[in-house]
Amino acid sequence: MTDLEGAVRVSADQMGIGLYGADRYRYWFATEIDPERRPGTVAESHRDLFPVVDYKTFVWVGLNPSTGDETGRIRSSLRNVLFWAERDGASRVVGVNLFAHRHTDPADVARHLRSATDNEVMGPGNDRVLAHVARSPASRVLLGWGERRWLGLRGARVAALFDNPFCIGVGASGAPSHPGRKARDLPLVPYSST
């Protein structure tokens, strides 16, 4: 039995498949590296609403899902992650987030955290998805939520779920850098918050 609710479906931009819940949440997003195989199939993307993550899957942990998959806006972060995943030899990418609440501006997530309960912004089943993905045999895990003073311990708690995560650098606070607008030739380096 799972506390996940929602529908697994192809995104409006046809880039991938995700678990969308209660119009404001997206718990995970999966897409194929090979554009010819994109977006993949709904049936093969999940089991009991949890994403399928195997040794050929590159996992990306971000801050929160944007709405670009529904509005068709260019998603430079996803393009960079797809590039790094292909360079790494992965066949698919699964994206999960610290918070499942969908917004285009991280400042909106911060505002919601001040006016709502953590569970409303994280999403009722998000921690279960993160734990599932962390237990799965991914080829590599890339942490990348960027500098956010208002995160408190959330980032550290999620990072601790993953064995041997990577990043593309860290900010002044030790948070893993966000992949958007970064040079593609950056190396993936082991993540350490210390």
C-alpha positions in Angstrom: 0.0 0.0 0.0 1.2 3.5 -0.8 0.3 7.0 0.2 1.1 8.2 -3.3 -1.8 9.5 -5.2 -2.0 10.9 -8.7 -1.7 9.9 -12.3 1.4 8.7 -14.2 1.2 10.3 -17.6 3.2 11.7 -20.5 4.1 15.4 -20.0 2.5 17.9 -22.3 5.8 18.7 -23.9 6.2 14.9 -24.7 9.7 14.9 -23.1 9.0 12.4 -20.4 6.6 10.7 -18.0 5.8 11.7 -14.5 3.6 11.2 -11.5 1.4 14.2 -11.2 -0.8 14.6 -8.2 -3.5 17.0 -7.1 -2.7 19.6 -9.8 0.2 21.2 -7.9 2.5 18.2 -7.3 4.9 16.3 -9.5 6.7 13.5 -7.6 9.0 12.3 -10.2 9.8 12.7 -13.9 11.5 10.1 -16.2 12.8 10.5 -19.7 14.9 8.6 -22.1 18.3 9.8 -23.2 17.8 8.7 -26.8 15.4 11.2 -28.4 14.0 8.5 -30.6 12.8 6.6 -27.5 11.4 9.7 -25.7 9.2 10.0 -23.7 9.2 6.2 -23.0 6.2 4.3 -22.0 3.9 4.8 -19.0 3.7 1.1 -18.2 7.5 0.7 -18.1 8.2 3.9 -16.2 6.8 2.9 -12.8 5.7 0.1 -10.5 2.9 1.0 -8.0 3.4 4.7 -8.9 7.1 4.6 -7.9 9.6 5.3 -10.7 11.7 2.4 -12.1 15.3 3.1 -11.3 18.0 0.6 -12.5 21.7 0.6 -13.0 21.3 2.5 -16.3 19.3 5.3 -14.7 20.9 8.7 -13.9 19.1 10.3 -11.0 18.8 14.0 -10.6 17.7 15.6 -7.3 16.6 19.2 -7.7 14.7 21.8 -5.6 11.2 21.6 -7.0 9.5 20.7 -10.2 8.9 23.6 -12.6 5.9 23.9 -14.9 8.0 23.8 -18.1 6.9 20.2 -18.9 3.3 21.5 -19.2 3.9 24.9 -20.7 6.5 23.9 -23.2 9.1 26.3 -22.0 12.7 25.5 -22.7 14.2 23.5 -19.8 17.9 24.2 -19.8 18.4 22.4 -16.6 17.0 19.2 -18.0 19.0 19.5 -21.2 22.2 19.8 -19.2 21.3 16.8 -17.1 20.5 14.8 -20.2 23.8 15.7 -21.6 25.7 14.7 -18.5 23.7 11.5 -18.2 24.5 10.5 -21.8 28.1 11.4 -21.3 28.0 9.0 -18.2 26.6 6.1 -20.3 23.1 6.2 -18.8 20.0 5.3 -20.8 17.4 7.3 -18.9 17.1 10.1 -16.3 14.8 10.1 -13.3 14.3 13.5 -11.6 13.0 13.9 -8.1 13.0 16.9 -5.8 13.3 18.2 -2.3 9.7 19.6 -2.7 7.1 18.2 -5.0 5.1 21.5 -5.2 5.4 22.8 -8.7 6.4 26.4 -9.3 8.5 28.3 -11.9 10.2 30.5 -9.2 11.9 29.0 -6.2 10.9 32.1 -4.2 7.3 30.8 -4.5 8.3 27.6 -2.7 9.9 29.7 0.1 6.7 31.8 0.4 4.6 28.6 0.5 6.9 27.2 3.2 6.2 30.3 5.4 2.4 30.1 4.9 1.8 26.3 4.7 2.9 23.2 6.4 6.0 21.5 5.3 4.0 18.5 4.1 1.9 20.7 1.8 5.0 22.0 0.0 7.0 18.7 0.1 4.0 16.7 -1.1 2.4 14.0 1.0 4.3 11.2 -0.7 7.5 12.9 -1.7 9.7 11.5 1.1 8.5 8.0 0.2 9.6 8.6 -3.5 12.9 10.0 -2.4 13.5 7.0 -0.1 12.6 4.6 -2.9 14.9 6.2 -5.4 17.7 6.4 -2.8 17.4 2.6 -2.3 17.5 1.9 -6.1 20.6 0.9 -8.0 21.1 4.1 -10.0 24.1 4.5 -12.3 24.8 7.9 -10.6 23.0 10.5 -8.4 23.4 14.2 -9.2 22.4 16.6 -6.4 21.6 20.1 -7.6 19.2 22.4 -5.8 21.4 25.5 -5.4 21.9 28.0 -2.7 18.7 28.5 -0.7 19.0 30.0 2.8 15.4 29.1 3.7 16.0 25.4 3.1 17.1 24.7 6.7 18.0 21.1 7.1 15.9 19.8 4.3 18.7 19.6 1.8 21.1 17.9 4.3 18.4 15.3 5.2 17.8 14.4 1.6 21.5 14.3 0.6 22.1 11.9 3.5 19.6 9.4 1.9 22.0 8.8 -1.1 25.2 6.8 -1.1 28.0 8.5 -3.0 26.1 11.4 -4.6 27.7 13.7 -7.1 27.3 17.4 -8.0 28.7 20.0 -10.4 30.1 22.1 -7.5 28.9 23.6 -4.2 27.9 27.1 -3.1 29.2 29.0 -0.1 26.8 27.2 2.2 27.9 23.8 0.9 24.7 23.3 -1.1 25.1 21.4 -4.4 25.0 23.8 -7.4 21.9 23.9 -9.6 22.5 22.5 -13.2 20.7 25.3 -15.0 22.8 27.6 -17.1 26.0 25.7 -16.3 28.7 24.8 -18.8 28.3 21.3 -20.1 32.0 20.5 -19.9 31.9 20.7 -16.0 32.9 17.5 -14.4 30.6 15.7 -12.0 32.4 15.6 -8.6 31.6 13.7 -5.4 29.3 15.7 -3.2 30.3 16.6 0.3 28.5 19.2 2.4 31.6 19.7 4.6 
